[in-house]
Amino acid sequence: MGVDPGLARTGYGILRQEGQHIAPVEYGCLETPPGMPLAQRLLHLHEGIEALLRKHRPNYLALELLLFSKNARTAFQVGQARGVVLLAAAKAGLEVKEYNPVTVKQAVTSYGGASKEQVQRMVQMLLSLPAVPRPDDTADALAVALCCLQSLGMEGAALHWRTASLPTRD
């Protein structure tokens, strides 16, 4: 499960991988009204993420690393939303995987400097979606989920290589 946390909108994308085939299970956005008190908005996001975790029981929860923002208020809000997502993952006993934005772009488009639009189009293509997922938060969450699957595949390949190259004892 990939998540793109935000106070107003938190995108999510749940993927299933069987062999080389990756398919979307559910994706969308949890939204909170701007007039709602902060604590209630965070509770709404937390409950929404918990419901998704209960429903789908993913193996991992993946997030982009939080980078410093020019707008301190936005950075704090994203940090707070991110905190409730991490809390829900911890309560569910999930391992959390975090990736920097360049790694996510590299995983999805093979180019770490890809534009937001390029990433969105590749998400659409890789998941055989009829249209680019909207809003952007949803596409971003799916991109993080794809990055996680690719990363896990590489970890498995590295583990297989290390295991295969170990000397055997007679």
C-alpha positions in Angstrom: 0.0 0.0 0.0 1.4 3.4 -1.0 0.3 6.5 0.8 0.8 10.2 -0.1 -0.1 11.9 3.1 -1.6 15.4 3.4 -4.0 17.2 5.7 -6.5 18.2 3.0 -6.1 15.0 0.9 -4.3 11.8 1.5 -3.8 9.6 -1.5 -3.7 5.9 -1.2 -3.0 3.0 -3.6 -3.2 -0.7 -2.9 -1.5 -3.0 -5.4 -1.4 -6.8 -5.7 1.5 -8.5 -7.4 1.3 -12.1 -8.7 4.6 -13.0 -10.5 5.4 -10.2 -12.9 1.8 -8.9 -13.0 0.9 -5.9 -10.9 -2.8 -4.9 -10.6 -4.5 -2.1 -8.7 -6.8 -3.4 -5.9 -8.1 0.0 -4.7 -7.0 3.5 -5.0 -8.3 6.9 -4.2 -8.1 9.8 -1.8 -9.2 10.5 1.8 -10.3 14.1 2.1 -10.9 16.4 5.0 -12.9 19.6 4.9 -10.8 22.8 5.5 -13.2 24.1 8.2 -13.0 21.0 10.4 -10.8 21.4 13.5 -7.2 20.0 13.1 -7.7 17.2 15.6 -10.8 16.0 13.9 -9.2 16.1 10.4 -6.3 14.0 11.7 -8.7 11.6 13.4 -10.7 11.3 10.1 -7.4 10.5 8.2 -6.3 8.0 10.8 -9.7 6.2 10.8 -9.7 6.1 7.0 -6.2 4.6 6.8 -7.1 2.1 9.5 -10.2 1.0 7.6 -8.2 0.5 4.5 -5.6 -1.5 6.4 -8.3 -3.7 7.9 -10.0 -4.2 4.6 -7.0 -5.1 2.5 -4.4 -6.3 5.0 -1.3 -5.2 2.9 2.1 -6.6 3.6 3.8 -3.2 3.6 3.0 0.5 3.8 5.1 2.8 1.6 5.6 6.5 1.9 7.8 9.2 0.3 10.3 10.7 2.7 9.3 14.1 3.9 11.5 16.8 2.4 11.8 20.3 3.7 9.2 22.6 2.2 9.6 26.3 1.5 6.2 26.7 3.2 6.6 25.8 6.9 2.8 25.6 7.5 2.4 23.0 4.7 5.4 21.0 6.0 3.9 20.8 9.4 0.5 19.8 8.1 2.1 17.0 5.9 4.1 15.9 8.9 1.0 15.7 11.1 -0.8 13.7 8.5 2.2 11.5 8.0 2.3 10.8 11.7 -1.3 9.5 11.8 -0.5 7.2 8.8 2.6 5.9 10.6 0.6 5.4 13.7 -2.0 3.3 11.8 0.7 1.2 10.2 2.4 0.6 13.6 -0.9 -0.4 15.2 -1.5 -2.8 12.3 2.0 -4.3 12.7 3.1 -3.3 9.2 6.6 -2.7 8.1 7.0 0.8 6.7 9.1 1.5 3.6 10.2 5.0 2.9 11.6 6.3 -0.4 12.9 9.7 -1.5 11.1 11.3 -4.4 14.0 10.7 -6.9 13.9 7.0 -6.1 10.1 6.9 -6.7 10.6 8.7 -10.0 13.5 6.4 -11.0 11.4 3.3 -10.2 8.4 4.4 -12.2 9.9 6.2 -15.2 13.6 5.1 -15.1 14.5 8.8 -14.8 15.0 10.4 -11.4 14.3 13.9 -12.8 10.9 13.0 -14.4 8.1 15.5 -14.2 5.0 14.9 -12.2 3.1 14.4 -15.5 5.6 11.8 -16.7 5.2 9.8 -13.5 1.4 10.0 -13.7 1.4 8.7 -17.3 3.7 5.9 -16.4 1.5 4.9 -13.4 -1.5 4.8 -15.8 0.4 2.7 -18.3 2.1 0.3 -15.8 -1.2 -0.4 -14.1 -3.3 -0.4 -17.4 -5.6 2.3 -16.0 -8.2 3.9 -18.4 -7.0 7.4 -17.3 -4.4 9.1 -15.1 -5.5 8.7 -11.5 -6.9 11.9 -10.0 -6.3 13.8 -7.9 -2.5 14.0 -8.1 -2.2 12.6 -4.5 -3.7 9.3 -5.8 -1.3 9.0 -8.6 1.6 9.8 -6.2 0.4 7.1 -3.8 0.3 4.5 -6.6 3.8 5.6 -7.7 5.1 5.0 -4.2 3.4 1.6 -4.1 5.0 0.7 -7.4 8.4 1.8 -6.1 8.0 -0.4 -3.1 7.2 -3.4 -5.1 10.2 -2.8 -7.3 12.4 -2.3 -4.3 11.1 -5.5 -2.7 11.8 -7.4 -5.9 15.4 -6.1 -5.9 15.8 -7.0 -2.2 14.7 -10.5 -3.0 17.0 -10.7 -6.0 19.9 -9.4 -3.9 19.1 -12.0 -1.1 18.8 -14.8 -3.7 22.2 -13.7 -5.2 23.9 -13.6 -1.7 22.4 -16.9 -0.8 23.3 -18.5 -4.1 26.9 -17.3 -3.9 27.5 -18.6 -0.3 29.9 -21.5 -0.2 28.4 -24.8 0.8 29.8 -27.1 3.4 30.1 -30.8 2.8 
